[in-house]
Structure formats: C-alpha cells, structure tokens
Amino acid sequence: MLALLICVVALAVGEGAAQFYPAENSILHVGILVVQPSHLPPGMEKYRGITFLPMAFGSGFVVSREGHIVTTLHVIKRAEKLGSEIPVGGKKLIVCANRPARLYECDEARIIALDEGHQLALLKMKSIRRAQSLSAVRLSPSKPMEGTQIWAAGYPGNKGGQLTMTAGTFLGAGQSDTALAPSGFPLSGERFWFAEMTVENGASGGPVYLQDGSVIGVVVNRSATHAIAGFVPAQHVIALMARCGVEHGTIVE
C-alpha cells in the first residue's frame, strides 16, 4: 500500500506568527463506494462507465489506533439515502484518506454506534493495516473561553477534494439559532457549541481544533448566512466511545 502523505497546512493568525499544523491523515472523507453502477441519479451520469465510484458526502476523523472514525449522523444518512437510489448490490460505506478517487486509500467502514441526541456516528474501518497508517486526534473535553481562536478542518465539496482549514472565534453554548437546524434538531444548550466561522457543504463531521492541536468538537451545521457554525463538544464523542468500549487515542485532560 502506498504511504499516505501528510499535508502541512499553515494558518497565520492576525498579525502574529501563530500557526497550526494538522495531520491530514487523521481527517477523512466519508461516503459510499458504488461497484459497477447500472443506474445513476440525475446529475451523476458523468460518472457512467467508472467501475468503482467513491462518492464523498462529508468529513470525519480518526479517534482510535484501531481505526474508529467519528462523523455526524446526517452525513451517514445522506450516504444511505443516495445509496438507495442506485440499484446495484455493491454499495458500501467507505472512508477515504486524502483523495477519494484513489481507491487504495479508501476502506470499507461499518457503523458501530449512533448518538442521535448529539448527531454523532461512530464508525470502524475494516482494514486494520490501513487503520494503523492513520493518526488519531487528541480529544479534549474542556470548554474554551469565549473569544478563543479555533479552527475547523474538513473536505468541503467546492474545494476539489482538498483539505481546508477555517479559522473562527468560539462564541459559547446556548447561542440558539433556528437557521442552524434545517434538519429539525435544536442546536441549543450545552449539547452544542457555536463559533463565528464560515464552513461549507462537505465540512460536516470534521474536527474543531484549538491552537495546541487538541480537538474540542465536531462540525455539525451552519447558519443560513454561513457566518455561524454549530459543533458538538468532544466530551460527547468521548462518552460515545466509552459506551462502546473503544479505547481513545489520546484525551487531553
């Protein structure tokens, strides 16, 4: 198997020289793999003739040395919905590192557990060897102070499959905004936190970082104006893993 490349992304903050360097091989595409499609939904006919078709719908990130992946529930539901529209037997949920068109970097994943109250999904890669080539993030259950600089990482659909980093400012909890909940679930109270940050389609399920590289949350939604992002605190990821008996990679106390 070809080695995964580690992409270094630098982000300057204000006039200072502060920079943050995430490991790209800890952040993955989440989607489905279609084998020999006999029919494709409207808008996807351009893929006719491709034997293996990975379709990425969102982002996710590695949380254990055994290849456990966290993403958001609506990313999984979107993959399942589109998968049902393609009448072939070879549909599989997949996670892809770096470039989803490179099949040797994709691996089948299965759903371990769902947390509908916090819109989380815990997956596990099938290949242990491939999982061991990835890096687990460091999870932090701590809540940052309002005004703290944070970053979100993911694979938005309008960036050509490239990992992007978006800077923002932590606003806190309970900043309820009905525009943030098009799917009908309330983003309010301590279950969800908010940031002044612009995120795009496809970035859902990606990690939210502090400057020290620890992950404090999972991108779940955005406001209609794209100016506010909602995310699930990492403490709920830690709790979901504990309920499933999954040993974390590292938890920052």
C-alpha positions in Angstrom: 0.0 0.0 0.0 1.3 3.4 -0.9 2.2 5.6 2.1 -0.3 8.3 3.0 1.1 11.8 2.5 0.9 14.2 5.4 -0.1 17.6 4.3 1.1 20.5 6.3 -1.4 23.4 6.4 -0.3 26.6 7.9 -2.6 29.3 9.0 -1.4 32.7 10.2 -3.4 34.4 12.9 -3.8 38.2 12.7 -0.5 39.9 12.6 1.2 37.3 14.7 3.2 34.3 13.7 1.0 31.7 15.4 0.4 28.7 13.2 -1.4 25.4 13.4 -0.3 22.2 11.6 -2.9 19.4 11.4 -2.0 15.9 10.1 -4.1 15.3 7.0 -4.1 11.6 7.5 -6.3 12.0 10.6 -9.1 13.6 8.7 -11.1 11.6 6.2 -13.8 11.7 3.5 -17.0 9.8 4.4 -19.2 8.4 1.7 -20.2 5.3 -0.3 -18.5 3.2 -2.8 -20.5 2.0 -5.8 -19.4 -1.0 -7.8 -20.4 -1.1 -11.5 -23.4 1.3 -11.3 -26.2 0.3 -13.7 -28.1 3.5 -12.9 -27.1 6.8 -11.5 -29.2 9.6 -10.1 -29.7 12.8 -12.1 -26.5 14.9 -12.1 -24.2 11.9 -11.8 -24.4 10.5 -15.3 -20.9 11.9 -16.0 -19.6 9.0 -13.9 -21.0 6.4 -16.3 -18.5 3.7 -17.1 -16.5 4.0 -13.9 -16.3 0.6 -12.3 -15.6 1.9 -8.8 -17.1 5.1 -7.8 -16.3 6.6 -4.4 -18.7 9.4 -3.5 -17.8 11.6 -0.6 -20.6 13.3 1.3 -18.8 14.7 4.3 -15.8 14.6 6.6 -14.7 12.5 9.6 -11.7 12.0 11.7 -9.8 9.1 13.4 -10.2 8.7 17.2 -8.5 5.4 17.9 -5.5 3.3 16.9 -7.9 0.6 15.7 -9.4 2.8 13.0 -12.5 4.2 14.7 -13.9 7.2 12.9 -16.3 9.9 14.1 -18.6 11.9 11.8 -22.0 13.4 12.0 -25.3 11.5 11.7 -26.6 13.5 8.8 -23.5 12.6 6.7 -24.3 8.9 7.2 -28.0 9.4 6.4 -27.1 11.2 3.2 -24.9 8.4 2.1 -27.6 5.9 2.9 -30.3 7.9 1.0 -28.2 8.3 -2.2 -27.1 4.7 -1.9 -30.7 3.5 -2.0 -31.2 5.4 -5.3 -28.5 3.4 -7.0 -29.9 -0.1 -7.7 -26.7 -2.2 -7.5 -25.5 -4.7 -5.0 -22.1 -3.3 -4.5 -22.8 -0.2 -2.3 -20.6 0.1 0.8 -20.0 2.8 3.3 -16.4 4.0 3.0 -13.9 6.3 4.4 -11.1 7.7 2.2 -7.8 9.3 3.2 -6.6 12.4 1.4 -8.0 11.7 -2.2 -11.3 9.8 -2.5 -10.6 8.9 -6.2 -7.6 6.9 -5.2 -9.2 3.5 -4.3 -6.2 2.1 -2.5 -6.6 4.9 0.0 -10.3 4.0 0.7 -11.6 1.4 3.0 -14.9 -0.1 3.9 -16.3 1.1 7.2 -19.2 -0.2 9.4 -21.4 1.7 11.8 -20.5 0.9 15.4 -23.0 3.2 17.2 -25.1 6.3 16.7 -25.9 9.1 19.1 -28.9 10.8 17.7 -29.2 13.3 20.5 -25.8 14.8 19.6 -25.9 13.9 15.9 -22.8 11.7 16.1 -21.9 8.4 14.3 -19.0 6.1 15.3 -17.6 4.0 12.5 -14.8 1.5 12.2 -12.5 0.8 9.3 -12.4 -2.8 8.1 -8.7 -3.0 7.4 -6.5 -2.9 10.5 -3.4 -2.4 8.4 -4.9 0.7 6.7 -6.2 2.0 10.0 -2.7 1.7 11.6 -1.4 4.1 8.9 -3.7 6.8 10.2 -3.2 9.2 13.1 -5.8 9.5 15.9 -6.6 13.1 17.0 -6.2 14.2 20.6 -9.6 14.8 22.1 -10.2 17.5 24.8 -13.4 17.6 26.9 -12.7 21.1 28.0 -14.8 24.1 27.0 -12.7 27.1 25.8 -13.2 30.6 26.9 -15.4 32.8 24.7 -13.3 34.6 22.1 -10.8 31.8 21.8 -9.4 31.3 18.3 -10.4 27.9 16.9 -10.1 26.1 13.6 -12.3 23.6 11.7 -10.8 21.1 9.2 -12.6 19.1 6.5 -13.2 18.4 2.9 -15.8 20.9 1.5 -17.3 19.9 -1.8 -16.3 23.1 -3.5 -12.6 22.7 -2.9 -11.9 19.8 -5.3 -11.3 17.3 -2.6 -8.6 19.3 -0.8 -8.3 19.5 3.0 -9.1 23.1 4.1 -8.7 24.9 7.5 -11.1 27.6 8.5 -10.4 30.0 11.4 -13.1 31.2 13.7 -13.9 32.6 17.2 -15.6 30.5 19.9 -18.9 32.0 21.0 -20.0 29.6 23.6 -23.1 27.4 24.3 -26.7 28.2 24.1 -26.4 30.5 21.1 -29.6 29.0 19.6 -30.3 30.0 16.0 -33.2 28.3 14.3 -31.4 28.8 10.9 -28.8 26.4 12.2 -31.3 23.5 12.3 -32.7 22.8 8.8 -33.0 19.1 9.7 -35.2 19.8 12.6 -33.0 19.2 15.6 -32.4 22.1 18.1 -28.9 23.5 18.4 -29.1 25.0 21.8 -28.0 24.5 25.4 -24.7 22.7 26.4 -25.3 19.9 23.8 -23.9 22.2 21.1 -21.4 25.0 20.9 -21.1 27.8 18.4 -18.4 29.7 16.6 -18.2 32.7 14.4 -16.9 30.7 11.5 -17.7 30.0 7.8 -17.9 26.3 6.9 -19.1 24.8 3.6 -21.0 21.8 2.5 -18.9 18.7 3.0 -17.1 20.0 6.0 -19.7 18.4 8.3 -18.2 15.8 10.6 -14.8 17.4 10.6 -12.8 18.2 13.8 -12.7 21.6 15.5 -9.3 22.4 16.9 -7.6 24.5 19.5 -4.2 26.0 18.6 -2.4 23.3 20.6 -3.9 20.7 18.1 -6.4 19.2 20.5 -9.9 18.6 19.2 -12.8 20.1 21.1 -15.7 19.3 18.8 -17.3 18.0 15.6 -18.7 20.4 12.9 -22.5 19.6 12.6 -24.1 22.6 10.9 -24.1 26.2 9.9 -26.4 29.2 9.8 -28.2 30.3 6.7 -25.8 33.2 6.3 -22.8 30.8 6.8 -21.5 33.2 9.4 -22.1 30.9 12.4 -21.0 27.2 12.7 -22.5 24.8 15.2 -20.5 21.9 16.6 -20.8 19.0 19.0 -18.4 19.2 22.0 -15.8 16.5 22.1 -17.0 15.3 25.5 -19.9 13.7 23.8 -17.5 11.9 21.4 -15.5 10.6 24.4 -18.8 9.5 26.1 -19.9 7.6 22.9 -16.6 5.8 22.7 -16.7 4.9 26.3 -20.2 3.4 25.9 -18.9 1.2 23.1 -15.7 0.2 24.9 -13.5 2.0 22.4 -10.1 3.0 23.7 -9.3 6.5 22.8 -6.1 7.5 21.1 -5.3 10.4 23.5 -7.5 12.5 25.7 -6.2 15.9 26.8 -7.0 16.5 30.4 
